[in-house]
Amino acid sequence: MTVFAKVVPQWMREYQRSWLGGDIIAGVTLAAVAIPETMGYTSIAQTPVITGLYTVLFPTVVFALLGSSRLLVVGADSATAAIMAAGLASLGIAGLAPNSSEWVAYSSLVALVCGALLILARLLRLGFLGDFLSASVLIGFLTGVGIQVLTGQLPDMLGIPKGTGNWFEQQWHTLTNLGQANGWTVVFAAGTLVIIVGSKLISPKVPGAVIAVILSIILSNAFDATSYGVAVIGPVQGGFPPIGLPAGVDLGEIPAVLGIALSCFFLIIAQSAATSRSFAMKHDQRVDINRDIIGLSGANIAAGLTGTFVVNGSPTKTEILDEQRGRTQLANITMSLVVLVVVLFLTGYLTNMPTAVLAAIVFMIGLGLVDFRGLARIRAARVSEFLIACVTAIVVFAWGVEQGIILAIVLSILELVRRAYSPRDFLVGVSKEGKPVFTAATPGSESLPGLLVFRFDARLFFANASLFVDDIRALIAAAPTKIRWLILDCSSIGDIDYSAGLNLANLIAALHAEGRVFALAEVDPVLMEALRDYGTLEDFDNSRIYPTVLDAVEAFRADAATAT
């Protein structure tokens, strides 16, 4: 590969002139969605409104130039914003208050550390760590974030002070203060919700949030909304973002924010990789996750050096880009240029935008994170994973996002271990058409009279080897006819460790001592090599190894016919 190919992203090398118009239109449309959304994310991150717009300037462009995904949109994200804000609030550093310059500086430091962790992940090939967040746990985590985000906007939508304490105390404060709600504030919030929902019903392409923002600013100015007690966001300091290390933060504070950055790191890898993979698969494209990690690290370093907070791959904005028929990262660069125009010349128009409008936009973002359909699918597929998803969601909104991400990783690993320790067992039979038939391996059943074809749906290792042997012995003992042959279907056993090899050797010896035949079918070459290295097959007739289960069953039938 030439130096040019290594440095220039693939989408640039393969760009076609016919894509230009579509990319520019998609980028402008995406900007219309991203501007109010990223402004809303600042209420989650608890940073000034302008910092949200900064997330789609340099970070987005840096990813476009360094990443491999053609469509992944990188910018502010509700989940990582929530993790960062919760983490900074827990530091207990004097003078570190939301929306302050110190808070922004620490937010930028988190982004820098996160970028460094992503570089380290690429160098050490640690991208697989994101795989430890299972789909069910990730759905539960994002659902919990969504509930926390949307309930956190209710005070601003009602015009009442926000409560303090844990999540339950805050919700109780909101309920007990409903009588103090400001009517005009509620009207602005409700109007925003109606416009956004109505726009989606008309067409997903209609930028409801932008319409709501423009109308609210016009009405707020026309009727002097502040005189009716409606809170507005106030002056927005525009201009080019500051360039350089976070002001006033000693790099010696890195250990203090390392835990926050780690939590963001895991979510960025898991969410961004899943998003880029899904859209690449949809368009029959190839995505290089390792290169995307470099792009994400560069984007977060750019965020940390331009006065804003952690950025992540956005599934919702990537979906919008795809719906608008954007073809490459040029659409995202176009979006950044549009936002740059707003930052340089139009922020003055945002001064009188009611806070309730921004809160309503974020409320809808939070509602979108609550994945009811995903939870229903998980429940239908596997109840245990559904319970894990629910527990993760509850921990996130009731105790904290940072605790939730740690729990999510732990539960994902525990579920992996549980399934490996106690996988599903099957008995394989043969239909009248000569095809394999799989049934649950329950005592009292058999594949054919005198035959057990046992399938163990996991690799064999020290923790599940005894269970494997016990299940087989239980099936043999409870079989309706005397078992003459045991065939082990190895199609799901890709590997075996030494301890399990000893257990299997003892099982083979015991079966032979009882006058039974033991056979293997569909053995992976790696598994066969391990069995021979461990000496597991010393007391085994190598002629009893068959390429398929059906071949092994035919050998049993031939043996049975000879015996009679």
N, C-alpha and C positions, 0 to 999 in steps of 0.2 A: 504494500500500500504506500503510495507516495505521500510526501509531507502535506501536499495540498488536500488529499483525500482525508488525512487524519485531522486537519485543522478545520476545513470547511464542512459544515453539516451536509448530510446527504440531500436534504430537501433543496438546498441551494444548488448543488451539483446537477440535480435532475429537474430543476425548475423549468416549466413550460410557459411561454408567453400567454397562452390561452387561460392560464389560471389567474392572471393578474387582476382582472376585473372582479372576479368572485372573491378573491382574498381581500381586496380593498373594501368591498361592500360588507363582507363578513366582519372585518375588523372594525368598521365604523359602527355596525350594529352591536357588536360585542362591547364596544366602548360605552354605548348607551345603557347597557346592562351593568357593566363593571363600575361605572362612576358612582351611582347611588349605592350599589352593593358594598364596594370597598369603603365608602364613607360610613356605611352602617357597621362594617366590621370594627371600626374604631371604637364604637360603643362597647364592643365585647373586649377589645384589647385595652380599652380605657386610655386611649391616646388621642391627641388632637385630630380633627377630621382630615386635615391635609395629609397626615401620615398614611391614611388609607389610599389616597390617590397616588402617593409616592410608591406604593408597592407594585403598581403596574407601569412604572417608568423603567428604571434601570434593571430591576430584577427580571422583568418579563423579557426584555431585550437580551440580557445576558443568557438566559436559558435558551432563547431562540437561536443564539449563535453557538452554544456549547452542547445542548441536548440532542437527542436523536429522534424524539417523538415529533411527528409533523403537526400534531394537533393539540397536545397538552398545553393548557393555559395555566401559567404560573403567576400567582399573586397572593393577596391576602386570603385567608381561609378561616372560617368560623371556629373550627376545632382547634387549630394550632393557636389562634388568637386567644381562645378560652384557656388553653393550657398555660400560655405565657402569662396572662393576667392573673390567673389563680396562683401561679408559682411566685410571681413578683410580690403579690399581696402577702404571701406566707413568709417572705424573707424577714420582715420586721425591721427593715433598715430605716433609721431616723430620716425624715424628710422625703422618703420615697412615697409620694402620693400620686394617685391616678391623674392623668392629664398634665402632670408637671414635666418640666424639662428633664428632671432626674429620671422620671419614669420612662420617658422616651429614650434616654441614653441607655438605661438598663435593657429596654426592649431591643435596642440595636445591638447591644452586647450579646444578648441571647441569640440573635440572628447570626452574629459572627461566629460564636461558639458552635452553633448548629451547622454552619457552613464548614467549619473545621472538622467536625465529627463526620460529616458526609464525605469529605476528602479522605479522611482516615478509613472510612468504610470502603471506599473505592480501592484504596491502596491495599487493604487487607482482605479485599473481596468479601466484605461483610454484608453485602446487599441481601443475602438470604435471611438476615435478621427480621426483615419486614414480613417474611413468610410466617413468623411465629404469631402474627395476629391473624387468626382464622377469620373467614368471611362472617361467620355468625357473631364472633366477638366484636369485629369491626362495626357491624350493623348495630349491635347493642351499644357500643361506645358512642357512635355518632348519634344514635337515638337519645342517649343520655345527655350529650352535648346540646342536641336540639331542644330538649325539654328545659335544660338550664338556660339556654339562650332566649327562648321565647318567653318563659316566665320572668326572666330578668328585664324584659322590655315593658311589662305591664304597668309599672309605676309611671314611666315616662308617657305611655299612651293614655294614662288616666289623669296625669297632672298632679300626682301625689308624691311625697318624699319616698325615697327608697328605704327599705328596712335594713337592719343589720343582723348579724348572727348567721346561723346556718340556713340552708335552703328552706327548711320547714318554718323557721322563725320569720324569714323574709316573706313567705307566702301568707302567713298568718297576719303579718303587718299589713300586707296589701288588702286582704279580706276585711280587716277591721277598720280600714281607712277609706273604704269605697265611698262613704258619704261625703268625703272631702274632694272627690273627683271634680275637675274643671270641665264644664260642659263643652266649651269651645275646643279644648284640647282633645276631648273624646271625639268630637266631630272631625277634626283633622285626621286623627288616627283611623277612625272608621272609614272616612272617605278614601284614605290611602289603601286600606284593605280592599274596599269595593273596587277601586280602579285596577289594582294589581290582579285580583281574582277575575274581574270582568275581562281584562285584557287577555288573560290566559285562555278564557273560554272562547273569545273571539278568534285569537290566533297566538300561538307561542311566540311569533315574531314581533308582536306588538310590545314595545318596551313600557309596560305599565308603571314601573317604578320611576322612570324618567318623566312620564306624563304627570304622575302624582307630585313629584318634586317641583316641576315647573308651575303647575296649577297652585300648589300650596304657597310658593314664593309670591306669585301674583296676588293671591287672596290675602296673604299675610301683610303685604305692603299696602294693598288697597284699603283694608279695614283696620290697619294698625293692631294686629293680633295681640301684641304685647300689652296693650291697654286693657285687654280682657283677661289677662293673667296667663296667656299662652307663652310658654318658654320657647325661645329660639336658640339656634346654635351659636349665634353671635359672629363677630368678625373672624374670618378664616384667613390666616396668613398664607398668601400664595407665594409664587415665585419659585425659582429653581431650587431643588432640594440641596441641603448642605452636604458637602463632600468632605469625608475624612472620618477619623475614628470618633466614637461617641464622646461628646464633650463632658468633662467632669467625672468620668468613670475611670478608675484605676484598673488596669488589666489584672491586678491582683485580686479583683472581685470575680474572676472567672470561676473559681471553685464554688462560689455562692450560687451561680446560675447554671452550673453544670447539670444538675438534676433536671431543671426546667428544659434545657437544651436537649438532653437525652430523651425526654418524653416527646418533645416535638420531632426529634430525629426518627424515632420509631414510627410515628404516625406519618411523617412525610414519605418515608421509604414505602410503607405499606400502601398508603392511599395513592401516591403518585404512580407507583409501579402498577397497581391494579388498574388505574385509569388509563395509562398509556398502553398497557397490554390489551385492554378490552377494545379500545378504538383502533389499534393497529390490526387486531384480529378481524374486526368488522370490515376493514378495507383491504384485507389480505396484504398487510404491510409487515415489515420486520421492525422490531424495536430493540434497541440495545440498552438494557436497564443500567448497565455499568456507565455508559455514556450519559444517560439521563441523571444518574447520581452526580456526575461531574457538573452537569448543567444546573441541578438543584443546589449544589454547594456554591457554585458561582452566583446564583440568584440570591441566596441568603447572605453571602458576603457582600454583594452589591446592596442588599437591603440594609445591612449593618453599617455600611459606609455612606449611606444616603439618608440617614435620619428616620428610618422606619423599622418595622418589626418583621418577624419571621414570615416567610412565604412558603407556599405549598402548591402542589398540583391541584387544580379545582375541577372536580367531576362535573359540576353544574355548568360552569362556563365553557368547559371543553365540549359538553353536550350541545350548548348553544352554538358554538363555533361549527360543530359538525352539522347541525340543523341548517345553518346558514350557508352550507356548502363551501366552507373554507377548506382550502387544500393544504396549506403549509403554514409555517410560523410567520410568514409575511403578514398574515392577518393579525397576529398578535403584535407584531411591530407597528402595524397601522393603528391598532388600538392604543398603544403606548403614545404614539404621536398625537392622537386626538386628545388623550388625557393631558399631555404636555401643554397643549393649547389652553385647556381649561385651567390648569395649574398656573400658567403664566398670565392669563388675561381675564378669566371669568370667575375667579373665586369671590370677588366682591358681591356677586349676585346671590351668593349662598347665605349671606349674613342673616336674613330674616326668615330662613326656612325653619318652620316649627320643629322642635325636637321630637314631637309626637310622630311626625312623618318619618323621620329617620328610624325611630323605634318600631314603627309599624312595618317598615321595610325589613328590618332585622328580625322582627317577629315572624314574617313569612319565610325568611331564610331558615330560622330555627325550625319552623313547622316542616319545611322541606327535608330537614335532616332526620325527622322522625319517620323511620321507614316501616310503616304499617304492613305493607305488602311483603317486604323482606322478612319481617318477624313472622308473618303468617306462613310464608313458605318454609321457614326454618322449623316452625312448630309442626307442620305437616310432614316434614322429612325426618326430623329427629328431635324428640322432646327434650333430651338432655342438653342439646346445643341451644334450644330455645330458652331453657332455664338459665344457662350461662349468659346468654345475650341479655336477658331481663335483669339478672343480678348485676352485670356490668353497667347497664343503663342506670339502675337505681343508685349504684355507688357513685357514678359520675355526677348526677345532678344533686344527690343528697349529701355527699361528703366532699367531692372535689374531682376535678378533671385529672389532676396529676395522679391522685390515688387510683382513679379509674383506669388510666393507661397502664399503670403497673399491674393492677388486677387483671386487666385484659390480657397482658402478656403471660402472666402466671396461669390464668385459667386456660389459655390456648395450649400452653405446654402440658398442663395437667390433663386436659382432654386428649391430647395426642398420646400421652403415656397410658391413660385409661384405655383408649381404644387399642393400643398396641398390646397392653397387658391382657385385655379381655376382648379379643375380636370375635366376630361372628363365625360360627362353625356351620358347615354345610355337609350334607350327604349328597353325593352325585349319583343319580340314577340314569337310566337310558329309556327314552320314549319309544313308542312303537315305530316311529320314523327313524330311529337310530340316532337321536340327538340327545346331548346331555340335559338332564333335568335336575335343578337344584332345589333341595328342601332343607329346612332347618334341622340341624343335627340334634335330635332329642332322643333320650333313652327309650328303647322299645321300637326303634325304626331301623331299617336297613336298606341298602341300595338294591340288592337282589338277595334271594335266599342264600345264606352262607357268605355274603359279600358286603363289605363296608368300603365305600369310596369316600374318604374323608378329605375335606378341604378346609384348611385353616387360613383365614383371611388376614394374615400379617406375617412379617418376618419373625423367625424364631430367635429369641434371645433369653438370657438368663432369667428374666422376670416372668416370662409367660411359658417357659418350657415345661414346668411341672403341671400347669393348667392344661397344656396341650396333651400331655400323657394321661392325666386324670380323665379328660373328656373322652379320649379313645377307649380307655379301660372301662369307663361307664357305659359306653355304647356297646362294647363287646359283651359285657356282663348282662345287659338288658335286652340284647337282640332276640327276636322271636325264634330264630334258628341258630344253630351253632355256626359261628363265624369261622370259615376256612381260609378266607383271603382278606387282607387289609391292604387297600391301595391308597397311597397318600398322593392326592392331587397337589403338586408343588407349584402350580401356576401362580399362586399368590405369595409363595414363600421365596422372596428374592435373595435372602441371605440368612445365615445362621451363625451364632457365635459359639465359642468352645463349650461353654456350659450347656447350651441347648444341644450341641452335638453329642455330649456325653449322655444326656437324657434320652435322645433318640436312639443311640447305640444300645442303651439298657432296654429300651422298649423293643427293639428288633430282637435282641437276645431272648427276652421273655416270650415274645410271640413264637419264635422258633422253638423254644423249649416246650411250648404248648402244642406244637405240631401245626402251627398256622403259617401261612405264606404271607410275607410282607413284600410289597412292590411299590415302585415309584413311577410317577407319570408326569410328563411335562416339566422336567427338571431343568432349571436355568443353569447354563454352564458355570456361572459364578458360584451358585449353590453346590453344584457337583464338585467343583474344585475344593470348596471349603470342607465338604463331607469327607473327601478323600484325605485332605491334609490333617483333619482331626482324628482320622482312623475310625470314623463312625461306621463305615461300610465294611469293616474287616469281617464281621460275621454276617455277610450278606451276599446273596447270589446275584452277581452283576447282570445275569440274563433277565432279572426281574425289573429292568429299567425300560420303560416304554415311552415312545415319543408323545402319545396322546392318551387321555383317559379311556377313550373308546377302544384303543389297541389293548390296553391293560384289561378291560372288561372282556374282550374277545378271548384273551389268553386265559382268564378265569373260566369262561364257559367251556373252552377246549379242555382245560384241566378237569372240570367237573364231569364232562362227557367221558373222558378217559377213565375217571374214577368209578363211574357207574358201569 
